[in-house]
Amino acid sequence: MCEAILWKELKGKQMMGFNFDRQRPIDNYIVDFYCKDLMLAIEVDGSTHYTEQEVERDKIRQQNLKKIGVRFLRFDDDDVKTNINGVLDIIRDWIKSHPELVGRIESESHPPPDPSQEGSLERSNEKSPLLGGDLGLPAAQAGMGTPRRKKDKQFHFKQFSVRHDRSGMKVGTDAVLLGAWVNVAKAKRILDLGTGTGVIALMLAQRTKPSVQIEAVEIDKYAFEDASENFSNSPWHGRLTAHYSPAQNFASPDKFDLIVSNPPYFQNSFKPPDTQRTAARHTESLSFLDLLQTAKRFISEKGALNVVLPYTEGIQFILLASQQGFHCSKQWSFRSREQKPVERLLLEFLKKKTDARTGELILYKASMSEVWSEDYCKLTKEFYLKL
């Protein structure tokens, strides 16, 4: 499926005029995609590639092909499913970053977005209805100044809109899941670590009483600017505050009874040339340990920490959290279809040791259906325009 999604965008010289082949034999190996003129192989790695044996096999294979001049870009299949535009931007950036290719690159024109599709998560992410904390085009390249604003680049919810054209990561299902799932019944002060465009903070503002104050911390300047603007334009601007700071350096005299985060989670995957995207998706900017230690400093005695993570990273996070004195009190799995493996974990942690309550959420009604399940609609009905 993921290869088919990327192939649809590469075939027929759509990538800047360069011809790519699919399942191309090279030497004694076969690569997913290959451009002879660029000597560029593109690989899409699914979950089967992350076993110890497969990691070593891929490493040897890539080293052997590099010896004959083949260059590589590797992507996780989740990136392709949830953020095809970001993947295509990385490929373009790679091509543009090689001086020997200058003069061969054809200019591209992209059709404007269809305004009739605004407010739909599927159309917001164009190629995929699923996942990604966090999806879309990079907002700026390193050292290039403030990104140019794009006309009406907003994601519209029922009670608020989110502008996300400056941010490295866009509105995605990860954030919406967490914002709708978190228990806010006892929330009085909320802290959102790594708020991005502010979508989770806005959702929690919609779900809580007028007395609840929400602080949101963001390390990226342009994402912070988007979040600040989104807060100012929302019905809850008086109780939403954005802070431009690394989460590790955030200071507050107050404790928080609810802390949320849709944290970076890629630890070993390809890092794009866009530093915004790297900070948003990779753990260099906010490691799991950094997140837990920051939460530990600010959480109240009966407060709750909530995160959303891919399955493998979620299991790792549970173990690390226990070492920092946090106990998993709620664990829900999320998958797109019943027969698919678990794709995300929604996790709640408390200081007090307790048995974890478990649950499951499935996106689609049936294996071949494109209709959202009743449970998913019930969870998100107060936000999506289509519900």
C-alpha positions in Angstrom: 0.0 0.0 0.0 2.7 2.5 1.0 4.8 1.8 -2.1 1.7 2.3 -4.2 1.1 5.7 -2.6 4.6 6.8 -3.4 4.7 5.3 -6.8 1.6 7.2 -7.8 3.6 10.4 -7.1 6.9 9.3 -8.8 5.9 7.6 -12.0 5.7 9.4 -15.3 8.5 11.8 -14.5 6.4 13.6 -12.0 9.3 14.2 -9.7 11.0 17.3 -11.2 11.2 15.6 -14.6 13.2 12.6 -13.4 12.3 9.0 -14.4 11.9 6.5 -11.5 11.5 2.8 -11.9 9.7 0.6 -9.3 11.2 -2.6 -8.0 14.4 -2.1 -9.9 17.1 -4.8 -9.8 20.6 -3.4 -9.1 23.5 -5.8 -8.8 22.2 -8.7 -6.6 19.5 -6.7 -5.0 16.1 -5.1 -5.7 15.3 -1.6 -4.5 11.8 -0.1 -4.1 12.3 2.8 -6.4 15.4 3.9 -8.5 16.3 6.8 -10.7 19.2 6.0 -13.0 20.0 9.6 -13.8 20.3 10.5 -10.1 21.6 7.1 -9.0 19.1 7.5 -6.2 17.4 4.6 -4.5 14.3 5.2 -2.4 13.3 2.6 0.2 10.1 2.4 2.1 10.5 0.4 5.4 7.6 -1.3 7.0 7.5 -2.8 10.5 9.2 -6.0 9.3 12.3 -4.0 8.6 12.9 -3.1 12.2 13.8 -6.5 13.6 17.4 -6.8 14.6 18.0 -9.3 11.7 16.4 -7.1 9.1 18.1 -3.9 10.2 21.5 -5.7 9.8 20.5 -7.1 6.4 19.4 -3.7 5.2 22.6 -2.1 6.4 24.8 -4.6 4.5 22.7 -4.3 1.4 22.9 -0.5 1.5 26.6 -0.5 2.1 27.2 -2.9 -0.9 25.1 -0.7 -3.2 26.8 2.5 -2.1 30.1 0.9 -3.2 28.9 1.1 -6.8 27.6 4.6 -6.4 24.0 4.2 -5.4 22.7 6.9 -3.1 19.8 6.3 -0.7 16.8 7.9 0.9 14.8 5.8 3.4 11.3 6.5 4.7 9.2 4.8 7.3 5.9 3.4 5.8 4.0 5.5 8.4 5.5 8.6 6.9 4.4 7.7 3.4 0.9 6.8 4.6 0.4 9.9 6.7 2.6 12.5 5.2 3.2 11.9 1.5 3.6 15.7 0.9 6.4 15.8 3.4 8.1 12.8 1.9 7.9 14.3 -1.6 9.4 17.6 -0.2 12.4 15.7 1.3 13.0 14.0 -2.1 12.9 17.4 -3.8 15.2 18.9 -1.2 17.7 16.0 -1.7 17.7 16.7 -5.5 18.1 20.4 -5.1 21.0 19.9 -2.6 23.2 18.2 -5.1 25.1 20.8 -7.2 25.9 18.3 -10.0 22.1 18.1 -10.8 21.7 21.9 -11.2 20.4 22.7 -14.6 18.6 19.4 -15.0 15.8 20.1 -12.6 12.6 21.1 -14.3 10.4 23.7 -12.6 7.2 22.5 -11.1 3.8 24.0 -10.8 1.4 22.7 -8.1 -2.4 23.2 -8.4 -3.8 25.3 -5.6 -5.6 23.4 -2.9 -9.3 22.8 -3.4 -11.0 25.1 -0.8 -14.1 22.9 -0.9 -12.1 20.2 0.9 -11.0 22.3 3.9 -12.0 20.9 7.2 -11.6 17.3 6.2 -8.7 15.4 7.7 -8.3 13.2 4.7 -8.1 16.2 2.3 -5.9 18.1 4.8 -3.3 15.4 4.4 -4.3 14.8 0.8 -3.2 11.2 0.3 -4.0 9.5 3.6 -6.8 9.5 6.2 -4.6 8.2 8.9 -2.2 9.2 11.6 0.9 11.4 11.9 1.2 13.7 14.5 1.6 15.7 12.7 1.5 15.9 8.9 2.1 18.0 5.8 4.7 20.2 4.1 7.7 21.7 5.9 7.2 25.3 6.6 10.7 26.6 6.0 14.2 25.4 5.2 17.0 26.0 7.6 18.4 29.6 7.4 15.8 30.9 5.0 13.8 33.3 7.2 10.1 33.4 7.9 8.1 31.1 5.6 5.8 32.8 3.2 2.1 32.7 4.3 -0.2 30.8 2.0 -3.7 32.0 1.4 -6.3 30.3 3.6 -4.0 27.4 4.7 -6.2 26.5 7.6 -7.8 23.4 9.0 -11.3 24.1 10.0 -13.0 22.5 13.0 -16.5 23.1 14.2 -15.6 25.8 16.8 -12.1 27.0 15.7 -9.6 26.9 12.9 -5.9 26.1 12.9 -3.4 27.9 10.6 -0.4 25.6 10.1 1.5 26.9 7.0 4.5 28.1 9.1 4.8 25.0 11.3 7.0 22.1 10.3 4.2 19.6 11.1 0.5 20.0 10.2 -2.7 19.0 11.8 -2.9 15.2 12.1 -4.9 12.4 13.5 -2.4 11.8 16.4 -3.1 15.2 17.8 -6.9 15.0 17.3 -7.0 11.6 18.9 -5.2 12.8 22.0 -7.1 16.1 22.2 -10.4 14.2 22.1 -9.4 11.2 24.3 -7.8 12.9 27.3 -9.9 13.0 30.5 -10.4 16.6 31.4 -12.9 16.1 34.2 -10.6 17.3 37.0 -8.5 19.7 34.9 -7.9 23.2 36.3 -4.5 24.0 34.9 -3.2 22.3 31.7 0.3 22.2 30.2 0.8 21.2 26.6 4.5 20.3 25.9 5.4 20.6 22.3 2.2 22.2 21.2 3.0 22.7 17.5 0.2 24.6 16.0 -1.7 24.4 19.2 -4.5 22.1 18.1 -4.5 19.9 21.2 -4.5 23.0 23.5 -7.5 24.4 21.5 -9.4 21.1 21.7 -8.9 21.0 25.4 -10.0 24.6 25.7 -13.2 23.7 23.9 -13.7 20.7 26.3 -13.1 22.5 29.6 -14.7 25.1 31.8 -14.0 28.8 31.3 -11.9 28.9 34.5 -9.4 26.4 33.1 -6.0 27.9 32.1 -3.9 26.3 29.4 -0.1 26.9 28.9 1.5 25.6 25.7 5.2 25.3 25.1 6.9 25.1 21.6 10.5 25.1 20.7 10.1 26.0 17.0 9.7 29.7 16.3 7.3 29.3 13.3 5.1 26.7 15.0 5.0 29.0 18.0 3.9 31.9 15.8 1.1 29.7 14.3 0.0 28.6 17.7 0.0 32.2 19.0 -2.2 33.3 16.1 -4.5 30.3 16.4 -5.0 31.0 20.1 -5.7 34.7 19.5 -8.3 33.9 16.9 -10.1 31.3 19.0 -13.1 31.8 21.3 -10.8 30.9 24.3 -8.0 33.4 23.7 -8.2 34.7 27.2 -7.1 31.4 28.8 -4.6 30.1 26.3 -0.9 31.1 26.6 1.9 30.1 24.2 5.5 30.1 25.3 8.5 30.1 22.9 10.9 27.8 24.7 12.4 24.3 24.8 10.2 22.2 27.1 13.3 21.4 29.2 13.8 25.2 29.9 10.2 26.1 30.5 9.7 27.7 33.9 6.5 28.2 35.9 5.7 28.7 39.6 2.5 26.6 39.1 1.9 22.9 39.1 -0.5 21.4 36.5 -3.1 18.7 37.1 -3.1 17.7 33.4 0.0 17.5 31.1 -0.4 16.5 27.5 2.1 15.9 24.7 2.2 14.6 21.2 6.0 14.1 21.4 8.7 13.5 18.7 9.2 9.8 18.4 11.5 8.9 15.5 14.8 7.7 16.9 16.7 6.0 14.0 14.9 7.0 10.8 16.1 9.3 8.0 16.4 12.9 9.1 15.1 15.4 6.6 17.2 18.5 5.6 14.4 20.7 7.0 15.4 21.3 10.7 11.8 22.2 11.6 10.6 18.8 10.6 13.5 17.1 12.4 12.6 18.9 15.6 8.9 18.1 15.3 9.3 14.4 14.6 12.7 13.2 15.9 13.7 12.8 19.6 16.8 15.0 19.4 14.8 18.1 20.4 12.8 16.4 23.2 13.8 12.9 24.2 11.4 10.7 26.1 13.5 11.1 29.2 13.4 14.9 28.8 9.7 14.8 28.5 9.2 12.7 31.5 11.6 14.7 33.7 9.9 18.0 32.6 6.5 16.5 33.4 7.8 15.3 36.8 8.8 18.9 37.6 5.4 20.4 36.9 2.8 17.7 37.6 0.6 18.0 40.7 0.4 15.2 43.2 -2.8 13.9 41.6 -2.1 15.1 38.1 -2.1 13.0 34.9 0.4 12.9 32.0 -1.1 11.9 28.6 0.7 11.1 25.4 0.1 9.5 22.0 2.9 7.3 20.5 3.4 4.5 17.9 3.1 1.1 19.4 6.7 0.2 19.8 7.7 3.6 21.1 4.7 3.5 23.4 5.9 0.3 25.1 9.3 1.8 25.5 7.8 5.0 27.0 5.8 2.9 29.6 9.0 1.2 30.8 10.9 4.5 31.0 8.0 6.2 32.7 7.9 3.6 35.4 11.6 4.4 36.1 10.7 8.0 36.6 7.9 7.3 39.1 4.9 7.3 36.6 2.4 4.5 36.5 0.3 3.8 33.4 -3.3 4.1 34.4 -5.0 4.0 31.0 -3.9 2.4 27.8 -5.9 2.4 24.6 -4.7 1.0 21.3 -5.6 2.6 17.9 -5.6 0.9 14.5 -7.1 1.8 11.2 -8.8 -1.5 10.6 -9.6 -4.5 12.8 -7.1 -6.9 11.0 -4.3 -4.4 11.1 -1.6 -4.3 13.8 -1.9 -1.6 16.5 -0.6 1.7 15.1 -0.8 4.0 18.1 -1.1 3.9 21.8 -3.0 6.5 23.8 -1.5 6.5 27.3 -2.3 8.1 30.7 0.1 8.1 33.6 -0.3 8.9 37.3 2.1 9.2 40.2 -0.1 6.7 42.2 0.3 3.1 41.3 -2.8 1.6 39.8 -4.0 -1.0 37.4 -4.1 0.3 33.8 -7.6 0.4 32.2 -7.4 -0.7 28.6 -9.5 0.0 25.5 -9.3 -0.1 21.7 -10.4 2.3 19.0 -10.7 1.3 15.3 -10.9 4.0 12.6 -13.0 2.2 9.9 -16.1 0.1 10.3 -15.0 -2.9 8.2 -11.9 -4.2 6.3 -12.8 -2.6 3.0 -15.0 0.2 4.3 -14.0 3.9 4.1 -16.7 4.8 6.6 -15.5 5.8 10.1 -16.5 3.6 13.0 -19.2 4.6 15.4 -16.6 4.8 18.3 -14.3 7.1 16.3 -17.2 9.3 15.3 -18.4 9.5 18.9 -15.0 10.5 20.1 -14.4 13.2 17.5 -18.0 14.4 16.7 -17.6 17.7 18.6 -14.6 18.7 16.3 -14.9 17.4 12.7 -17.1 19.4 10.4 -18.1 16.2 8.5 -19.7 14.7 11.6 
